[in-house]
Amino acid sequence: MAKRIAFLTASEGVEEVELTKPWQAVVDAGHTAELVSLDEGEVQLFEHLDKSSTQRIDRRVSDVSIGDYDALVLPGGVANPDALRGDEEAVAFIRDFVDSGKPVAAICHAPWTLVEADRVRGKRLASWPSLQTDIRNAGGEWVDEEVVVDGNLITSRNPDDIPAFNHALLAALPTD
């Protein structure tokens, strides 16, 4: 049965491959991907520090609920998770999604949002190396691994890990 996956981003600073590659994996597996953001319009994608393309936003976080989706993907880039963790609605959506038990997949800098949502305590996570102190200070265990699955959290370090990240995301989707 096809699932509906939310990709939560801010409108600026999303690492392109961390959005588009998992998105394509979800669609190729027969599921529906929706881009959820803080605002309407488009999300600016980046290839490292250079603007690349944009992607249309499907829905605003203020207009969705956890019940609308079967999983949540949090792409990285530095600016994207930094903007999300400063938005109370986005942080509440992430917190409630983690608490729902549904899969939450975060790559690269995106675990910052899990730290802000206070949902890393007692969990093992991978991320971009510069987040390791933040994860540890929030009570999590940072590990340098391609993909880590701890309960309903799926985390990876960087774009090189996307194949393993995508595999873990698709494997975590409910099969009902």
For each residue, the residues with C-beta under 8 A, 3 or more apart:
1: 175 176
2: 30 31 32
3: 31 32 70 71 173 174
4: 31 32 34 68 69 70
5: 26 31 32 33 34 69 70 71 72 73 173
6: 34 36 64 68 69 71 72 73
7: 19 22 23 33 34 35 36 72 73 74 75
8: 36 37 61 72 73 74 84 90 93 94
9: 14 19 35 36 37 43 75 80 84
10: 13 14 37 38 43 79 80 83 84 87 90
11: 37 38 39 41 42 43 44 57 83
12: 43 44 79 80 83
13: 10 44 46 77 78 79 80 82 83
14: 9 10 18 19 43 44 45 46 75 76 77 79 80
15: 18 19 45 46 47 48 75 76 77 80 108 159
16: 19 20 45 46 47 52 53
17: 20 21 47 159 162
18: 14 15 21 22 75 76 77 107 108 110 159 162
19: 7 9 14 15 16 22 23 35 43 45 55 75
20: 16 17 23 24 45 55
21: 17 18 24 25 159 162 166
22: 7 18 19 25 26 73 75 105 107 162 165 166 169
23: 7 19 20 26 27 33 73
24: 20 21 27 28
25: 21 22 28 29 166 169 170
26: 5 22 23 29 31 32 33 73 169 170
27: 23 24 30 31 32 33
28: 24 25
29: 25 26 170
30: 2 27
31: 2 3 4 5 26 27 70 173
32: 2 3 4 5 26 27
33: 5 7 23 26 27
34: 4 5 6 7 58 59 69
35: 7 9 19 43 55 56 57 58 59
36: 6 7 8 9 57 58 59 60 61 64
37: 8 9 10 11 40 43 57 59 60 61
38: 10 11 60 61 83 84 87 89 90
39: 11 57 60
40: 37 57 60
41: 11 56 57
42: 11 54 55 56 57
43: 9 10 11 12 14 19 35 37 54 55 56 57
44: 11 12 13 14 51 54
45: 14 15 16 19 20 51 52 53 54 55
46: 13 14 15 16 49 50 51 52 77
47: 15 16 17 50 52
48: 15
49: 46
50: 46 47
51: 44 45 46
52: 16 45 46 47
53: 16 45
54: 42 43 44 45
55: 19 20 35 42 43 45
56: 35 41 42 43
57: 11 35 36 37 39 40 41 42 43 60
58: 34 35 36
59: 34 35 36 37 63 64
60: 36 37 38 39 40 57 63 64
61: 8 36 37 38 64 87 89 90 93
62: 89
63: 59 60
64: 6 36 59 60 61 68 69 93
65: 68
66: 69 93 96 97 100 102
67:
68: 4 6 64 65
69: 4 5 6 34 64 66 72 97 102
70: 3 4 5 31 102 103 173 174
71: 3 5 6 102 103 104 105 169 172 173
72: 5 6 7 8 69 94 97 102 103 104 105
73: 5 6 7 8 22 23 26 105 106 169
74: 7 8 81 84 94 104 105 106 107 110 111 113 114
75: 7 9 14 15 18 19 22 80 107 108 110
76: 14 15 18 80 81 106 107 108 109 110 128 158
77: 13 14 15 18 46 80 81 108 109
78: 13 81 82 109
79: 10 12 13 14 82 83
80: 9 10 12 13 14 15 75 76 77 83 84 109 110
81: 74 76 77 78 84 85 109 110 111 112 113
82: 13 78 79 85 86 109 112
83: 10 11 12 13 38 79 80 86 87
84: 8 9 10 38 74 80 81 87 90 91 94 112 113 116
85: 81 82 90 91 112 113 115 116
86: 82 83
87: 10 38 61 83 84 90 91
88: 91 92
89: 38 61 62 92 93
90: 8 10 38 61 84 85 87 93 94 113
91: 84 85 87 88 94 95 113 116 117
92: 88 89 95 96 117
93: 8 61 64 66 89 90 96 97
94: 8 72 74 84 90 91 97 98 104 113 114 116 117 119
95: 91 92 98 99 117 118 119
96: 66 92 93 99 100
97: 66 69 72 93 94 100 102 104
98: 94 95 104 114 117 119 152 153
99: 95 96 119
100: 66 96 97
101: 151 152
102: 66 69 70 71 72 97 152 174
103: 70 71 72 152 154 169 172 173
104: 71 72 74 94 97 98 114 152 153 154
105: 22 71 72 73 74 153 154 155 165 168 169 172
106: 73 74 76 110 111 113 114 125 127 153 154 155
107: 18 22 74 75 76 110 155 156 157 158 159 161 162 165
108: 15 18 75 76 77 127 128 156 157 158 159
109: 76 77 78 80 81 82 112 127 128 130 131
110: 18 74 75 76 80 81 106 107 113 114 127
111: 74 81 106 114 115 120 125 127 131 135 155
112: 81 82 84 85 109 115 116 127 131 134
113: 74 81 84 85 90 91 94 106 110 116 117
114: 74 94 98 104 106 110 111 117 119 120 125 153 155
115: 85 111 112 118 120 131 134 135 138 140
116: 84 85 91 94 112 113
117: 91 92 94 95 98 113 114
118: 95 115 121 138
119: 94 95 98 99 114 123 153
120: 111 114 115 123 125 135 138 139 140
121: 118 138 139 140
122: 139 140
123: 119 120 140 141 150 151 153
124: 140 141 143 148 150
125: 106 111 114 120 135 140 141 142 143 148 150 153 155
126: 142 143 144 145 146 147 148 155 156 157 161
127: 106 108 109 110 111 112 131 132 135 142 155 157
128: 76 108 109 131 157 158
129: 132 144 157
130: 109
131: 109 111 112 115 127 128 134 135 142
132: 127 129 135 136 142
133: 136 137
134: 112 115 131 137 138
135: 111 115 120 125 127 131 132 138 140 141 142
136: 132 133 139 140 141 142
137: 133 134
138: 115 118 120 121 134 135
139: 120 121 122 136
140: 115 120 121 122 123 124 125 135 136
141: 123 124 125 135 136
142: 125 126 127 131 132 135 136
143: 124 125 126 148
144: 126 129 157
145: 126 148 157
146: 126 156 157 161 164
147: 126 154 155 156 161 164 165 167 168
148: 124 125 126 143 145 153 154 155 156
149: 153 154 168 172
150: 123 124 125 153 155
151: 101 123
152: 98 101 102 103 104 172
153: 98 104 105 106 114 119 123 125 148 149 150
154: 103 104 105 106 147 148 149 165 168 169 172
155: 105 106 107 111 114 125 126 127 147 148 150
156: 107 108 126 146 147 148 161 162 164 165 168
157: 107 108 126 127 128 129 144 145 146 160 161
158: 76 107 108 128 161
159: 15 17 18 21 107 108 162
160: 157
161: 107 126 146 147 156 157 158 164 165
162: 17 18 21 22 107 156 159 165 166
163: 166 167
164: 146 147 156 161 167 168
165: 22 105 107 147 154 156 161 162 168 169
166: 21 22 25 162 163 169 170
167: 147 163 164 170 171
168: 105 147 149 154 156 164 165 171 172
169: 22 25 26 71 73 103 105 154 165 166 172 173
170: 25 26 29 166 167 173
171: 167 168
172: 71 103 105 149 152 154 168 169
173: 3 5 31 70 71 103 169 170
174: 3 70 102
175: 1
176: 1
